Amino acid sequence: GILNNNIFHHVAFVINEANNIQNVYVDGQLYYTYTFFGGIPSYGTNTPLYIGSRNGSGGMIGTVGDIRIYSTLLNDIEIATIYNYQKSRYGL
């Protein structure tokens, strides 16, 4: 797949609850837009958030270098800016 090549990748998810849309960015570029039909699922405040796995099982091979959660929607320029900053941290 796109992330299976043993180099650093920046992956960002932007969820717009008002429009039921999730944008997925890879290396600063919009990769995929997903529309949630019937609304974005709500799992409640006591549900664990898993990073790098699905429901706490399986998981990705590799490491997670940085995690950020924002309370506001980021636009394309902001995502690209974060990616460009992060890639310099990893020598790319």
TAHUDA-V932629 format. One record per backbone hydrogen bond with DSSP energy under -1.0 kcal/mol. NH is the residue of the N-H (numbers start at 1). CO is the residue of the C=O. Records with the same first field share a line. If there is no record, write none. Layout:
NH->CO / CO
This chain:
4->1
12->25
14->23
16->21
21->16
22->34
23->14
24->32
25->12
26->29
27->10
29->26
31->24
32->24
34->22
36->20
39->36
54->57
57->54
60->52
79->75
80->76
81->77
82->78
83->79
84->80
85->81
86->82
87->83
88->84
89->85
90->86
91->88
92->87
